[in-house]
Each structure stands twice: as structure tokens, then as C-alpha cells.
Amino acid sequence: MASSSSIINISSSIIYQTPLQEFPRKPTSIFPFSSQKLTHFSSLKASFSRLKQSNRCGCSSFVASAIATPNSSVLSEEAFKGLGRYEKDDDLNVSESEYESDEYESDGGFVGSDVSSDELAITKLGLPEKLVQTLAARGITELFPIQRAVLVPALEGKDLIARAKTGTGKTLAFGIPIIKRLTEDDQERGSQRRSRLPRALVLAPTRELAKQVENEIKESAPYLNTVCVYGGVSYTQQQSSLSRGVDVVVGTPGRIIDLIERNTLKLGEVEFLVLDEADQMLAVGFEEAVEMILEKIPVKRQSMLFSATMPSWVKQLSRKYLNSPMTIDLVGNQDEKLAEGIKLYALASTSTSKRAILSDLVTVYAKGGKTIVFTQTKRDADEVSLVLTNSIASEALHGDISQHQRERTLNGFRQGKFNVLVATDVASRGLDIPNVDLIIHYELPNDAETFVHRSGRTGRAGKQGSAILMYTNNEKRKVRFIERDVGCKFELISPPAVEEVLESSAEQVIATLGGVHPTSVEFFTPTAQKMIDEQGTSALAAALAQLSGFSRPPSSRSLISYEQGKVTLQLTRDPAYARGFLSAGSIIGFLSSIYTTAADEIGKIHMIADERVQGAVFDLPEEVAKELLDKEIPPGNTITKITKLPSLQDDGPSNDNYGRYSNRGGGMRGGGSRGGRGYGSSRGRSGGRFSDGDERRGGSSWGAGRDGARGGSSWGAGRDGARGGGGGSSWSRTSRSSGSDWLISDRRSSRSPSYGDSDRSFGGACFTCGQSGHRASECPKKLGF
Ligand SMILES: Nc1ncnc2c1ncn2[C@@H]1O[C@H](COP(=O)(O)OP(=O)(O)OP(=O)(O)O)[C@@H](O)[C@H]1O
């Protein structure tokens, strides 16, 4: 019966405890009173005492984990896996408990309806009245799960290691117990404690996060003195704040060390230490500074460490500086590491089309709300912000921007002075900006963990949000890794069509109209009436167009490359008429027979993936496209201007290799070699998701001789009406006349001047056999080889 672990199920959460040295890989049992509903803090406390008594291992150290997932009782070490950088530590042993699990419920990270509100009600937890009041004034009346899980052990004085999803209230999880203790102690001591050296120290990896923690504590306990210290600004103000006496110091490790060395920060009375985003300290190179600080604070203290992952440095740190820590993990083995309510999209684009697409994504997906665009480099953040500013007000945020400016920028963003923030990963961790509607990963994050943190800037505190991952052809594998490591699925989307952008812009304008003062409306009513009498609804439409920023119609844009002045056409052939289009070469051949300029000017060609539809999509300059659509075409063929891309064989737009047939040197498309490599990593997908396996399928839409039906991927899932016949067309041309035999036309076209330049080798595909590198007239099959 020797047990080194036990679990308490408090309503919908489970706390598991075991010695740190014996992290269980497969804990098999759960504390018996799993169905017990505990109604207030004293009950929680009582249960916790029972839990301690029931721990029969005789060890003084416990690790407790709280998880909120049904059927997932594997905690601690296991719980920290899954996010890319987990490192296995072999000296952690499996331990088993004799307790059996009855049943337990999940609240999915947020409070479910099954949880008694008494368990969570802040008024019933015995917190100091003034804290309850300030929290209520901020709309905080119930604990979030991580706060509920941390509260009891924290008030018991336990050292803790904790993890919860982004935006789920970790700051107050450590904030509430610390504030409670400081407030009560102050009340007890009255005016006796006058030295006012800090009693709580919170270390944060970035200045922004430190400021945010400071705000959260200040807003919850304005009666305590909370001082925030960080680098990049002068020492004077921070030093004078410290000298006036302080209860809580929040800061970044570098500046804290500086202030200790200047003798202005004295840590001799610290009773509470919090290490927020501990793994990030490692990432930004603060390990040494953190350890120096930990050496300087009293050994008799309570430490709480919050970390998304447990790299070995964080484990070592816990072993060295934490006293028998308890682990509270609300992520556990849940596959999905992101907070609920974040809708995930992925968009294939090229590095050149990204910028053009960005503002439309913001318009359509943020719908006037706040967006954070993440880039990898500071330079990109500056450039992207600059480009965006032409259409949408935006500011950049990165490490090269002075601290004052960073703060001004963040405040401006918070207050809605501008709605798009373009940031490097400096902003991805911990920033709590209310109501961010959209995250755009303009460049892929370095790892799954960064993806989680970036995306977690939206969907905070139980709200909804969206995140869009923009990726290029070479990054498809990384996207799949993110899906695997984060346990998420992206819905694949196309760049917004012009119509969607116009519609969203109009919606945003309409939303702002509600804010116009009635008196102003009254003032303009006679003029409006006159306009309506004269012009009808056109008057209002013109006003909407003007206010949406579209006083001139938007220029056409390719759906493939997003280039302005280009349109995307779809050419399909009814298989009942003749053999379908099997390759890019056959498309070009056909176009040459109709309108050679179109064949010369054609941009990328992508074969349609739907095996029932034989054809392709391609770009043409707007004028050329119009001309082409006016031409007579052989029966059974349809050329349409599309507004949505159908499913494509090569997974859609993927890189910047333009496949223009004309104006390029010899062999550009010869043998499909170039195209084949350019798209070589494409693979089959199912259900619009990235699926494992099938990395084999290479080749490109350029790959001459490919069977139009091959692949059958459903990349386009999630695109409305995208399959097969393509989306609605604004202008189209379908063959009506019986014209000449299209096969003959195709052959003829292959001899057209655009193909025939002697200084250019033939790069298309043979129309007869579908193989690349020779014309139909030179086809070995035709010649009887
Ligand atoms: N019990 C609560 N009720 C309502 N709102 C809360 C509650 N607790 C915290 N919040 C609010 O939720 C938001 C997110 O909290 P916080 O920033 O602490 O999350 P976090 O878990 O630290 O996120 P991240 O991992 O991204 O740093 C904050 O605006 C905070 O004020």
C-alpha cells in the first residue's frame, strides 16, 4: 500500500501529489472523494488537510497536479510534454497510488456550468474585504480554474510549479494569495511595519510582462505599494519609488540585479517569490541573473514558478531553489494547448504576396477589431507596419524601439488609437491586451510553444478570437508540426476575395454609423432625403463606398499571386466532349489556339484537384483576360473568371516561381524539372487538414504530363464553394459555337509563334502524350516510336 501519490478531485479539477523526484509517468489512481462538491474556501482548506494526511509515502515533498481534462490523469512530467521543447529527465521515476478514480469532470480550462458557483465566488473565500471589492469593481467575482487550483496550496504556504493555458488568469492565481497575505499581515501589524522593504518579488522575462503584472496587482490592491522595475529607462524614478517603501516589486532580472548592486533594492524581507514565464527567462538569457537573485533572497520564503514547459534549467532551478514544490497543471495531456475560443486558420501565400494580402485579412477577419501581426525580425515588423499604414493605422513593437515608445505604443493599442500592432515575439508572451480579435502569424513562429503564446494574445479570459498562420510552400512541414505539437487543426483559407473585402469594409462603416450623434443625423437628414429622392439607394451606396475607402473600384487581383492588375481564370472541359486538360502544357496549347496573347501572358497554372473537373486555374493581365473571355471557344470548354480558388493539385499558391510561359529563357519549364522541384514537397491532404504521411507526392502543377485527376487532394476544404466548378464568376465565357475541332486548334496552337522561337526550347507538355519537353508534332507516339 505504499503510496507516493494521491489525488484530490475538487469538483471538476484534480490535484495530484507525489514527490518531485518521483514524477509519475502513469499515475493510476485518484483520491476517493472525487464526487465531493466543496462549497467554499474553508471546505477547500479542510479537504486539502485531508489530502495531506492521506499521503502515505512519508515523504515531505509533494508534487500536486491539477488537470481539467477527463480521462487524463497522467500529470507532472507527462503534462509538460507536447510543447516542442520538453526534455525528458530520466531520473524521474514512475510511482503508483492505490487510490482509484470514480469519475471526474472537465471544465476545459474555464468554469463549466457544473461547477458550483459557491466554490468560485470570490465573496465566499474569506479574502480581505477591500480585495474583494476592488476585484468586484474590475468585474472579477469568480475564480478562474488556475486561481482556484492555486489558492489553497498557496495559502498553505506551499512552493508551487504551475501551468495553465494562455489568458486564463495566471497573474491573479499568484496575485490573490499574495495580496491576501500582505493585506492581512498589514492589518495585523498596523503601523508597526514601517521599513517597507519589499515582501513580494515577481520576476518576469520582459518589460511589458512586468508592467502588466504590476498593473494587475495595482488594480486589484491599490492600497499596496507595487513598484515595477525594468531596463531601458532611467533609474531615478524607480529608485525613488523604492526608497518610499514598497510591498511588491515586479521586474525583469537584469534591472533587479542593477538595483541590488546600486544598493537601492534590498531583498532581505522577501517572503514571496514568483517566477513568471520561467522557461522564457531561459529563452531570453536571464538564467544567470535569475539565479543570482534567488541567491540573494531569504531562504525562508514561499516560491511560485509559472512555466509553460519544463526545460532542464527550470527543473534544476526548482530542485535547487524551491522547497518540495507542488505542481499544478491545468494543461496536462490535453492535446489542445490553446485556450478554447480561438479559431485557427492557415493561409498559403508567397513571400511577395503576403504583404498585399495582409490588410485584406485584417479587414475581413478582424472586422474593425484589434489585430496583432507577428513577424520574426524587427526589420519586418517595421516594414510591414509601414506598408499597412497606407490602408490601416498600425504601429510596430520590437526590441529596438525605446522603452518609452514601446509603452506609448502599447497604451495606444490598448486604448484603440490604432488597431493593428505589428510585433516581434517580444510581445507574444504574457501580454494581456483586452479584446484582441485577430492574431496573424505573418511569419511562422520558431516553435509550437511560441505559436501558442502568440495565438494566446487573443481569446483571453474566455473570449473568442481568431489566429491566421501565413505560410509558404517550404513551410508546409512546419505547419504540420505545429498542428501535431499544439494538438490543433487549421482551417485552410484563401486570401479574401475583393467582394469579401468590400463587404467587410461596408460592415465596419455601418457599425460606426451607430455612433453618430442623433443631432448630427438630424442636421444631415434633409440633404440625405434630397439625395435619396434624386438617386435612390445609389446615394447611400456612394456614401458607403466613400466611407469604406473605395471611392474608386478596387483593381482586380489574382487569387493565386494576389498581384494587382491580374485576374484568375478557370478553364475546364466537359469530359464528354474530348480528353480533358491533363497538364499545364495542354492548357497553354488550348489558349494559343484561341488567343495567342493569352498563352504568352499566362502566369501560374494550377491544375484543379477535383477529378470530376478537368481543368486549371491561371492568371492573366486584366485586359488580356477580358479579350480572352470575348473569344469564341470550342464547345465543351468553359473559361470563367473566378472569385474563389477551387481545390488545386499542388496545394495552391506556394512560392514565388512564376511559371510564365513567355518571356523566359529556354528550358524554364522543360521536363517539368523546375516546377517539379518547386512544388516537390507538396503532398496529399485529407479533409482540408494536414495529414501525416504522403510526403511522396511531388511534382508541380507545372509538372508536365501529370494526370489532371491525380492527387484528388481536398486542400480546398473550408473554402466556400471552392471545389470543382470554382466560385461565382463576375464575368465568364462559355463556348457556344461548334467552331473548329479543339484538338486541331490545340495542335495548331503548339506551333504558334509563342512556342516557335528557335532560341527557346520547348518547355510545355506534349498535347498528344502529355509528356514534357516536346511538342505534339514531335511526339514519339505520334511518330510511331
Ligand atoms: N477570475 C477572473 N475573472 C475575470 N477576469 C479575470 C479573472 N482572472 C483574470 N482575469 C482577467 O483575465 C485576463 C487574463 O489574465 P492573465 O493575463 O493573468 O492571464 P495569463 O494566464 O497570465 O495569460 P498568459 O499566459 O498569456 O500570460 C486579464 O485581463 C485578467 O484581468
Ligand as a Chemical Component Dictionary entry (heavy atoms), coordinates in Angstrom:
data_LIG
# 
_chem_comp.id                   LIG 
_chem_comp.type                 NON-POLYMER 
_chem_comp.pdbx_formal_charge   0 
_chem_comp.three_letter_code    LIG 
# 
loop_
_chem_comp_atom.comp_id 
_chem_comp_atom.atom_id 
_chem_comp_atom.alt_atom_id 
_chem_comp_atom.type_symbol 
_chem_comp_atom.charge 
_chem_comp_atom.model_Cartn_x 
_chem_comp_atom.model_Cartn_y 
_chem_comp_atom.model_Cartn_z 
_chem_comp_atom.pdbx_ordinal 
LIG N1  N1  N 0 -11.320 35.475 -12.157 1  
LIG C1  C1  C 0 -11.329 36.307 -13.191 2  
LIG N2  N2  N 0 -12.492 36.797 -13.691 3  
LIG C2  C2  C 0 -12.484 37.631 -14.760 4  
LIG N3  N3  N 0 -11.381 38.065 -15.380 5  
LIG C3  C3  C 0 -10.197 37.616 -14.904 6  
LIG C4  C4  C 0 -10.112 36.728 -13.812 7  
LIG N4  N4  N 0 -8.806  36.457 -13.585 8  
LIG C5  C5  C 0 -8.109  37.133 -14.504 9  
LIG N5  N5  N 0 -8.949  37.835 -15.299 10 
LIG C6  C6  C 0 -8.571  38.653 -16.456 11 
LIG O1  O1  O 0 -8.194  37.752 -17.493 12 
LIG C7  C7  C 0 -7.167  38.317 -18.287 13 
LIG C8  C8  C 0 -6.035  37.310 -18.479 14 
LIG O2  O2  O 0 -5.344  37.124 -17.256 15 
LIG P1  P1  P 0 -3.752  36.920 -17.218 16 
LIG O3  O3  O 0 -3.054  37.967 -18.015 17 
LIG O4  O4  O 0 -3.373  36.786 -15.805 18 
LIG O5  O5  O 0 -3.643  35.545 -17.992 19 
LIG P2  P2  P 0 -2.377  34.592 -18.108 20 
LIG O6  O6  O 0 -2.861  33.218 -17.842 21 
LIG O7  O7  O 0 -1.254  35.124 -17.277 22 
LIG O8  O8  O 0 -2.045  34.731 -19.645 23 
LIG P3  P3  P 0 -0.651  34.493 -20.398 24 
LIG O9  O9  O 0 -0.327  33.048 -20.294 25 
LIG O10 O10 O 0 -0.970  34.870 -21.771 26 
LIG O11 O11 O 0 0.329   35.374 -19.726 27 
LIG C9  C9  C 0 -6.744  39.593 -17.549 28 
LIG O12 O12 O 0 -7.310  40.693 -18.226 29 
LIG C10 C10 C 0 -7.324  39.464 -16.181 30 
LIG O13 O13 O 0 -7.630  40.702 -15.589 31 
# 
loop_
_chem_comp_bond.comp_id 
_chem_comp_bond.atom_id_1 
_chem_comp_bond.atom_id_2 
_chem_comp_bond.value_order 
_chem_comp_bond.pdbx_ordinal 
LIG N1  C1  SING 1  
LIG C1  N2  SING 2  
LIG C1  C4  DOUB 3  
LIG N2  C2  DOUB 4  
LIG C2  N3  SING 5  
LIG N3  C3  DOUB 6  
LIG C3  C4  SING 7  
LIG C3  N5  SING 8  
LIG C4  N4  SING 9  
LIG N4  C5  DOUB 10 
LIG C5  N5  SING 11 
LIG N5  C6  SING 12 
LIG C6  O1  SING 13 
LIG C6  C10 SING 14 
LIG O1  C7  SING 15 
LIG C7  C8  SING 16 
LIG C7  C9  SING 17 
LIG C8  O2  SING 18 
LIG O2  P1  SING 19 
LIG P1  O3  DOUB 20 
LIG P1  O4  SING 21 
LIG P1  O5  SING 22 
LIG O5  P2  SING 23 
LIG P2  O6  DOUB 24 
LIG P2  O7  SING 25 
LIG P2  O8  SING 26 
LIG O8  P3  SING 27 
LIG P3  O9  DOUB 28 
LIG P3  O10 SING 29 
LIG P3  O11 SING 30 
LIG C9  O12 SING 31 
LIG C9  C10 SING 32 
LIG C10 O13 SING 33 
# 
